[in-house]
């Protein structure tokens, strides 16, 4: 009796009950990519097939055959440019609903760093299972999942210290928490040793037995692994050359007078056949299997489809969706925001070396700039140096907050893509959490720098001026960080690190241009561009706050000081018409516009609309043309 219970537990973990059947069919699936002057390249060529629930299906093929592309299209990760029909339980796929019941585990093990396995699993459970599931139930689910994946001994290990096999199993564990009926995996055995590969495939087969549809792409498995798959779909040059049970491929090829050598791995053999090492057999294989419309079963070819466009009962799809929605209670955006914010703060706090580096940088630059402008705030002979000091502060709060974002956020997008695609949270919650998470460090470190340079430079110790100085500098810092997000939401790391600093140059130029008596002679177009620089508003606000209404004493060592009356100095600099509240409002508007634009571009990167897809297509076409022109 105990053995039976253990067997039941082994085959069907407590929190992973039997799932409703989800069968995936595809007909005449075609996918092309532009290739410049050559037109386009066919990746998939009108292939068909059917992947059944309760089975572990492997997609095999030589490099460049299109197996990853097929997996991406079926998972909905890359489907807008594909043509053909995809059916779920006999009905045309509704991609939005299908993504609610499927999960895609990509080849790269993109796992949030600086969290233990336990913490990563609990955060995923809080995001996926909702607050209606009690903490005790979540802990039990996590323990069952870690036991199933043999991760219990490493549950307190940080994710960035895991081995390749442990990272792969953790990637699967994170997506198993809400028990999806459809699981896609892109080459889950890549980079693993033989034992880890065997354990991974055995686990996937065990999951499929619970009624799930498990589909993975695999690159030349061993003979042992090849025999573990319930079904194999072989693709070569974008066409289906075999569909059926793996070891049956030997008699299938024998019927075509293609004999597999004795004691030879069938998977290696079929790859060699597809590569043309046994002659040009591909057309013969594609014709026999009817490009995926037939399946080789019980030593004979059987048609999978009774007609060209099979239809099923719509109630099947509705039943699946109801079963999922009845058991899952989505978190509110506020709940997701809190969970993500805590995760970001934990990761930030544990990155001690990075925090220490930032603290040292702010202190070092504070000492350097503070000593450069020491004592100028009360010295009537150095009024112009105050002008330079404020400009220096603005440039500091432009580059220092922006550069780390340009470096780190392109890497963060990889985590975001995986989690957002697999429906962990909505983008609104993530972006709000990202915005709030950086504020404490930004304010604390910014205040550390401001305190040092403010005291060193002998600026007026008046509460109103101090508060305004702090506020303007921090506001400038947040806007600069927003520009970093704007750039890195669109560009990759290398391009972003180039474009970011270069893009700031016009803001700096128009910030400092046109002061003095020559302002009236500046062309109207240049004046408009000057008002498009957020740094000019910051600079003008600092000058008005710190200099207006003050007089400085001329040191005894100086015979004459030209600008002791600071109001006259402001008038000479053509800033006497400046209005402080207008500058502050302009900065706030800049913050709202740039932050909103960052959010919009990030959303388009994750879920592009037709306009952005057209722009991406044009961009790829131009890039191809330029590469061919060289």
C-alpha positions in Angstrom: 0.0 0.0 0.0 2.8 2.4 0.9 4.5 1.6 -2.5 1.3 2.5 -4.3 1.0 5.8 -2.5 4.6 6.6 -3.3 4.1 5.7 -6.9 1.0 8.0 -7.1 3.0 10.8 -5.5 5.9 10.2 -7.9 3.7 10.3 -11.0 1.4 13.0 -9.9 2.6 15.4 -7.2 0.0 16.6 -4.6 -0.4 20.1 -6.0 -0.2 19.0 -9.7 -3.5 17.3 -10.3 -4.6 16.0 -13.7 -5.0 18.8 -16.2 -7.7 19.1 -18.9 -6.4 17.8 -22.2 -5.0 20.4 -24.6 -4.1 19.1 -28.1 -2.2 21.4 -30.4 -2.5 21.0 -34.2 -1.0 23.1 -36.9 -1.7 23.1 -40.6 0.4 24.6 -43.5 2.5 26.6 -41.1 4.8 28.9 -43.0 7.3 31.4 -41.8 9.6 33.7 -43.8 12.2 36.3 -43.0 13.3 39.2 -45.2 16.7 38.8 -46.9 17.3 42.1 -48.6 17.6 42.0 -52.4 17.2 38.3 -52.4 13.5 38.7 -51.3 12.8 36.5 -48.4 14.0 33.2 -46.9 11.6 30.4 -46.1 12.2 29.1 -42.6 9.1 26.8 -42.3 7.6 25.4 -45.5 3.9 24.6 -45.0 4.4 22.0 -42.3 1.6 20.3 -40.4 1.5 18.2 -37.2 -0.3 17.4 -34.0 1.0 17.3 -30.4 -1.1 15.5 -28.0 -1.7 16.0 -24.3 -0.2 13.4 -21.9 2.8 13.0 -24.2 6.3 14.4 -24.1 7.0 15.5 -27.7 10.5 16.3 -29.0 11.2 18.5 -32.0 14.4 17.4 -33.6 16.4 18.8 -36.5 19.9 19.9 -37.6 21.0 23.4 -36.8 19.1 26.0 -38.8 16.3 23.5 -39.6 13.6 25.7 -38.0 12.9 23.7 -34.8 13.3 26.8 -32.5 11.2 28.9 -34.9 8.4 26.3 -34.8 8.5 26.2 -31.0 8.4 30.0 -30.8 5.4 30.2 -33.1 3.4 27.5 -31.3 4.2 29.1 -28.0 3.0 32.5 -29.3 6.4 34.1 -28.8 6.9 34.8 -32.5 3.6 34.4 -34.3 2.7 37.7 -36.1 4.7 37.0 -39.3 3.7 33.3 -39.5 0.9 32.1 -41.9 -1.1 28.9 -41.5 -3.6 27.5 -39.0 -3.0 26.7 -35.3 -5.7 24.8 -33.6 -6.3 24.1 -29.9 -8.6 21.2 -29.3 -9.8 21.6 -32.8 -10.6 25.3 -32.5 -8.6 28.2 -33.9 -6.2 29.5 -31.3 -7.0 32.6 -29.4 -3.5 33.7 -28.6 -4.4 35.8 -25.5 -6.3 32.9 -23.9 -3.7 30.3 -25.0 -0.9 32.3 -23.2 -3.0 32.0 -20.0 -2.8 28.2 -20.1 0.8 27.7 -21.5 4.3 28.5 -20.3 7.5 28.9 -22.3 10.8 28.0 -20.8 13.5 29.4 -23.0 16.9 28.0 -23.7 18.8 30.6 -21.7 18.2 30.1 -17.9 17.3 33.7 -17.2 16.7 33.6 -13.4 16.6 36.6 -11.1 20.0 36.9 -9.3 20.8 37.4 -5.6 17.8 35.4 -4.4 17.8 31.9 -2.8 15.8 29.2 -4.5 13.3 29.3 -1.6 12.9 33.1 -2.0 12.6 32.9 -5.8 10.0 30.2 -5.5 8.0 32.1 -2.8 8.0 35.3 -4.9 6.8 33.3 -8.0 4.2 31.6 -5.8 2.9 35.0 -4.5 2.8 36.4 -8.1 1.2 33.3 -9.7 -1.0 31.8 -7.1 -2.5 35.0 -5.6 -3.3 35.9 -2.0 -6.3 33.6 -1.9 -3.9 30.6 -1.4 -2.6 30.6 2.1 1.1 30.8 3.0 1.0 27.2 4.4 -0.4 25.9 1.1 2.2 27.9 -0.9 5.0 26.4 1.3 3.7 22.9 0.7 3.4 23.5 -3.0 7.0 24.8 -3.1 8.3 21.9 -1.1 6.6 19.4 -3.3 7.9 21.1 -6.5 11.5 21.2 -5.1 11.3 17.6 -4.1 10.1 16.6 -7.5 12.9 18.5 -9.2 15.5 17.4 -6.6 16.3 21.0 -5.6 15.6 20.6 -1.9 19.3 20.3 -0.9 20.1 23.6 -2.6 17.0 25.5 -1.5 19.0 28.1 0.5 21.6 28.6 -2.3 21.6 31.9 -4.2 20.5 31.5 -7.8 23.7 33.0 -9.2 25.7 30.2 -7.5 23.7 27.3 -9.0 25.0 24.8 -11.4 23.7 24.6 -15.0 21.5 21.6 -14.2 20.1 23.3 -11.1 19.3 26.5 -13.0 17.5 24.5 -15.7 15.4 22.6 -13.1 14.7 25.9 -11.2 13.5 27.4 -14.5 11.0 24.6 -14.8 10.0 24.7 -11.1 9.1 28.4 -11.3 6.7 27.7 -14.1 5.2 24.6 -12.5 3.8 26.5 -9.5 0.4 27.2 -11.1 0.4 23.9 -12.9 0.1 24.9 -16.6 -1.5 22.4 -19.0 0.9 23.3 -21.8 4.7 23.6 -21.4 7.1 24.6 -24.1 10.9 24.2 -23.6 13.6 25.3 -26.0 16.5 22.9 -25.9 16.2 22.1 -22.1 19.2 19.7 -22.2 21.7 22.1 -23.8 24.8 22.5 -21.6 23.9 19.6 -19.3 25.9 16.4 -18.7 24.4 13.0 -19.5 23.0 12.4 -16.0 21.4 15.8 -15.8 19.9 15.4 -19.3 18.4 12.0 -18.3 17.0 13.5 -15.1 15.5 16.5 -17.0 13.8 14.4 -19.7 12.5 11.9 -17.1 11.0 14.8 -15.2 9.3 16.2 -18.3 8.0 12.7 -19.1 6.6 12.5 -15.6 4.9 15.9 -15.9 3.4 14.9 -19.3 1.8 11.8 -17.6 -0.3 14.1 -15.6 -2.3 15.1 -18.7 0.0 18.0 -19.7 1.2 18.8 -23.2 4.9 19.0 -23.0 6.8 20.1 -26.1 10.5 20.6 -26.3 13.2 21.2 -29.0 16.2 18.9 -28.5 19.6 18.9 -30.3 20.8 15.3 -31.1 19.8 13.4 -27.9 21.5 10.1 -26.9 19.8 6.8 -27.8 18.5 6.5 -24.2 16.9 9.9 -24.2 15.6 9.3 -27.7 13.6 6.3 -26.5 12.1 8.3 -23.6 10.1 10.7 -25.8 6.5 9.7 -26.4 6.6 11.4 -29.8 9.2 12.8 -32.1 8.8 15.5 -34.7 11.8 15.7 -37.1 12.2 18.8 -39.1 14.8 19.5 -41.8 15.2 22.6 -44.0 11.8 23.8 -42.7 9.9 20.6 -43.7 8.7 17.7 -41.6 10.5 14.4 -42.4 9.2 12.2 -39.6 6.4 12.2 -37.0 5.9 9.3 -34.5 7.6 7.3 -31.8 11.4 7.9 -31.8 12.8 4.3 -32.1 10.2 3.6 -34.9 12.2 5.8 -37.1 14.6 2.9 -37.9 11.9 0.7 -39.5 10.4 3.8 -41.1 13.7 4.5 -42.9 14.2 0.9 -43.7 11.0 0.9 -45.7 12.7 3.6 -47.8 15.8 1.4 -48.2 17.8 3.6 -45.8 19.3 1.1 -43.3 20.6 2.3 -39.9 23.9 0.7 -38.9 23.9 -1.8 -36.0 24.4 -0.3 -32.5 24.0 3.2 -34.0 22.1 6.0 -32.2 18.8 6.5 -34.2 18.8 10.2 -33.4 22.3 10.7 -34.9 21.3 8.5 -37.8 18.2 10.5 -38.7 20.2 13.8 -38.4 22.8 12.4 -40.9 20.0 11.3 -43.2 18.5 14.8 -43.1 21.9 16.3 -43.7 22.2 14.3 -47.0 25.0 12.0 -45.9 22.9 9.0 -47.3 21.9 10.7 -50.5 19.1 13.1 -51.2 16.4 11.5 -49.2 14.5 14.5 -47.8 11.9 14.8 -50.6 11.1 11.1 -50.2 10.7 11.4 -46.4 8.6 14.6 -46.7 6.4 13.1 -49.3 5.9 9.9 -47.2 4.9 11.8 -44.1 3.0 14.4 -46.2 5.0 17.2 -44.5 3.5 16.4 -41.1 -0.1 15.4 -42.1 0.8 11.7 -41.5 2.1 9.9 -38.5 4.1 6.7 -38.4 2.4 4.4 -36.0 2.2 0.6 -35.6 4.5 0.2 -38.6 2.2 2.1 -41.0 1.5 5.7 -42.0 -1.8 7.1 -40.7 -3.4 10.4 -41.6 -3.7 12.9 -38.7 -6.4 15.0 -40.3 -9.6 13.9 -41.9 -9.9 17.2 -43.8 -7.8 20.2 -44.6 -9.4 22.3 -41.9 -10.6 20.2 -39.0 -12.9 21.6 -36.5 -13.7 20.5 -33.0 -16.1 21.3 -30.2 -15.7 24.8 -28.9 -16.8 23.5 -25.5 -13.4 21.8 -25.2 -11.5 25.1 -25.2 -14.1 26.7 -22.9 -13.8 23.8 -20.5 -10.0 24.1 -20.3 -10.2 27.9 -19.7 -12.8 27.5 -17.0 -10.8 24.8 -15.2 -7.8 27.2 -15.1 -9.7 30.3 -14.1 -11.6 28.5 -11.3 -8.4 27.6 -9.6 -6.4 30.7 -10.2 -7.1 34.1 -8.6 -5.1 36.9 -10.1 -3.3 39.4 -8.0 -4.3 43.0 -8.2 -1.9 45.4 -9.7 -1.2 46.8 -6.2 -0.3 43.3 -4.9 2.0 42.7 -7.8 3.6 46.1 -7.2 4.4 45.3 -3.6 5.8 41.9 -4.3 8.0 43.2 -7.1 9.2 46.3 -5.1 10.3 44.1 -2.2 12.1 41.8 -4.6 14.0 44.7 -6.2 14.9 46.1 -2.8 16.2 42.8 -1.6 18.3 42.3 -4.7 19.6 45.9 -4.5 20.6 45.5 -0.8 22.4 42.2 -1.4 24.5 43.7 -4.2 26.9 45.0 -1.6 29.9 45.6 -3.9 27.8 47.8 -6.3 26.3 49.8 -3.4 29.7 50.3 -1.9 31.1 51.4 -5.3 28.3 54.0 -5.6 28.9 55.4 -2.1 32.6 55.7 -2.7 32.0 57.4 -6.1 29.7 60.0 -4.6 32.0 60.7 -1.7 35.1 61.0 -3.9 33.4 63.3 -6.4 31.8 65.3 -3.6 35.3 65.9 -2.1 36.8 66.7 -5.5 34.1 69.2 -6.6 33.7 70.6 -3.1 37.4 71.4 -2.9 37.3 72.9 -6.4 34.7 75.5 -5.3 35.6 75.8 -1.6 34.4 79.1 0.0 33.0 80.6 -3.2 29.5 81.1 -1.8 30.5 84.1 0.4 33.2 85.5 -1.7 32.2 88.6 -3.8 35.2 88.3 -6.0 34.2 84.8 -7.1 30.5 85.3 -8.1 31.1 83.8 -11.5 32.5 80.7 -9.8 29.0 80.1 -8.2 27.6 80.2 -11.7 30.1 77.4 -12.7 29.4 75.5 -9.5 25.6 75.2 -10.2 26.3 74.2 -13.8 28.7 71.5 -12.5 26.0 70.2 -10.1 23.5 69.9 -13.0 26.0 68.0 -15.2 26.7 65.7 -12.2 23.1 64.9 -11.7 22.7 64.3 -15.4 25.4 61.6 -16.0 25.7 59.8 -12.7 22.1 58.6 -12.5 21.8 57.8 -16.2 24.9 55.7 -16.8 24.1 52.8 -14.4 20.7 52.5 -16.1 22.2 52.2 -19.5 24.4 49.4 -18.2 22.0 47.4 -16.2 18.5 47.8 -17.7 19.2 46.0 -21.0 20.1 42.9 -18.9 17.0 43.4 -16.8 14.9 43.3 -19.9 15.8 39.7 -20.4 14.2 38.8 -17.0 11.2 41.0 -17.8 10.6 39.3 -21.2 10.4 35.8 -19.7 8.3 36.7 -16.7 5.9 39.0 -18.5 5.5 36.6 -21.4 4.6 33.8 -18.9 2.0 36.1 -17.2 3.7 36.6 -13.9 2.6 40.2 -13.7 1.4 43.1 -15.8 3.8 45.7 -17.1 2.1 48.6 -15.1 3.0 47.0 -11.8 6.6 46.3 -12.9 7.2 49.8 -14.2 5.8 51.4 -11.0 7.9 49.1 -8.8 11.0 49.9 -10.9 10.3 53.6 -10.6 9.9 53.5 -6.8 12.7 51.0 -6.1 15.5 53.3 -7.2 14.3 56.4 -5.3 15.7 55.7 -1.8 19.2 55.0 -3.0 19.0 57.9 -5.4 17.8 60.3 -2.7 20.3 59.1 0.0 23.4 59.2 -2.3 22.3 62.4 -4.0 21.8 64.0 -0.6 25.3 62.8 0.5 26.9 64.5 -2.5 24.8 67.7 -2.2 25.6 68.0 1.6 29.3 67.8 0.9 29.5 70.3 -1.9 27.0 72.7 -0.3 29.0 72.9 2.9 32.4 73.0 1.2 31.3 75.8 -1.2 29.8 77.9 1.7 26.4 78.3 0.2 23.8 80.2 2.3 22.6 78.2 5.2 18.9 79.2 4.8 16.3 76.4 5.0 14.3 77.6 2.0 17.4 77.8 -0.3 18.8 74.5 1.0 15.5 72.6 0.4 15.1 74.1 -3.1 18.7 73.2 -4.0 18.2 69.6 -2.8 14.8 69.4 -4.6 16.0 70.7 -8.0 19.1 68.5 -8.0 17.1 65.3 -7.1 14.4 66.2 -9.7 17.1 66.6 -12.3 18.6 63.2 -11.2 15.2 61.4 -11.7 14.7 63.0 -15.1 18.2 61.8 -16.2 17.5 58.3 -15.0 14.2 58.4 -17.0 16.2 59.3 -20.1 18.4 56.3 -19.3 15.3 54.1 -19.2 14.0 55.7 -22.4 17.2 54.7 -24.3 17.8 51.3 -22.8 14.1 50.3 -23.3 14.8 50.6 -27.1 18.4 49.9 -27.7 20.8 47.1 -26.6 23.7 47.6 -24.2 26.4 48.6 -26.8 24.2 51.0 -28.7 22.7 52.4 -25.6 26.1 53.2 -24.0 27.0 55.1 -27.2 23.7 56.9 -27.8 23.1 57.9 -24.2 26.1 60.2 -23.6 25.9 61.5 -27.2 22.2 62.3 -26.8 22.9 64.4 -23.7 25.4 66.7 -25.6 22.6 69.0 -27.1 21.0 69.3 -23.7 24.3 70.5 -22.2 25.0 72.9 -25.1 21.6 74.6 -25.0 21.7 74.6 -21.2 24.7 77.0 -21.1 24.2 78.8 -24.4 23.0 82.4 -24.7 23.7 83.9 -21.3 24.6 87.6 -21.2 23.7 90.6 -23.4 23.7 88.6 -26.6 20.5 86.7 -25.7 18.3 89.1 -27.7 20.2 88.4 -30.9 19.7 84.6 -30.8 17.6 83.2 -33.6 14.1 82.1 -32.6 14.7 78.5 -33.6 17.7 78.3 -31.3 15.7 79.9 -28.5 13.0 77.2 -28.9 15.7 74.5 -28.8 17.2 76.1 -25.7 13.7 75.7 -24.0 13.7 72.0 -25.0 16.7 71.4 -22.7 15.5 70.2 -19.2 19.0 71.1 -17.9 18.4 74.8 -18.7 15.4 74.8 -16.5 17.4 73.1 -13.7 20.3 75.5 -14.1 18.0 78.6 -14.2 16.1 77.4 -11.1 19.3 76.9 -9.2 20.6 80.4 -10.1 17.4 82.1 -9.1 17.1 80.2 -5.8 20.7 80.6 -4.7 21.6 84.1 -6.0 18.4 86.2 -6.1 18.1 88.7 -3.2 21.7 88.3 -2.0 24.7 90.6 -1.7 28.3 89.3 -1.2 31.1 91.1 0.6 34.3 91.8 -1.2 37.3 90.3 0.6 39.9 92.7 2.0 42.5 91.1 -0.2 40.7 92.3 -3.3 40.7 95.9 -4.4 37.5 95.7 -6.5 34.7 93.1 -6.9 32.4 93.6 -9.9 29.4 91.3 -8.9 28.7 91.7 -5.2 25.1 92.6 -6.0 23.8 89.2 -7.2 20.5 90.6 -8.6 22.6 92.8 -11.0 24.6 89.7 -11.9 21.4 87.8 -12.7 20.3 90.7 -14.9 23.6 90.8 -16.8 23.2 87.1 -17.4 19.8 87.7 -18.9 18.1 85.5 -16.3 16.2 88.3 -14.5 13.0 87.3 -16.4 13.1 83.8 -15.1 10.2 82.5 -13.0 11.1 79.8 -10.5 7.7 78.1 -10.4 7.7 77.9 -14.2 11.1 76.2 -14.1 9.9 73.7 -11.5 6.7 72.9 -13.5 8.7 72.5 -16.7 10.9 69.9 -14.9 7.9 68.0 -13.6 6.4 68.0 -17.1 9.8 66.7 -18.5 9.7 63.9 -15.9 6.1 62.9 -16.7 6.7 63.0 -20.5 10.1 61.1 -20.5 8.9 58.5 -18.0 5.7 57.9 -19.9 7.7 57.6 -23.2 10.0 55.0 -21.5 6.9 53.0 -20.4 5.4 53.2 -23.9 8.6 52.1 -25.7 9.1 49.3 -23.2 5.5 48.1 -23.8 6.1 48.2 -27.6 9.3 46.2 -27.1 7.3 43.5 -25.3 4.0 43.7 -27.2 4.6 45.8 -30.4 1.5 47.2 -32.2 1.2 47.2 -36.0 3.0 50.5 -36.4 6.1 49.3 -34.4 6.1 45.9 -36.2 6.2 47.8 -39.5 9.0 49.9 -38.3 10.9 46.8 -37.1 10.4 45.2 -40.5 11.7 48.3 -42.3 14.6 48.4 -39.9 15.6 44.8 -40.6 15.2 45.4 -44.3 17.5 48.4 -44.3 20.0 46.6 -42.1 20.0 43.7 -44.5 20.4 46.0 -47.5 23.4 47.8 -45.8 25.1 44.5 -44.9 24.7 43.3 -48.5 26.0 46.6 -49.9 29.2 46.2 -48.0 
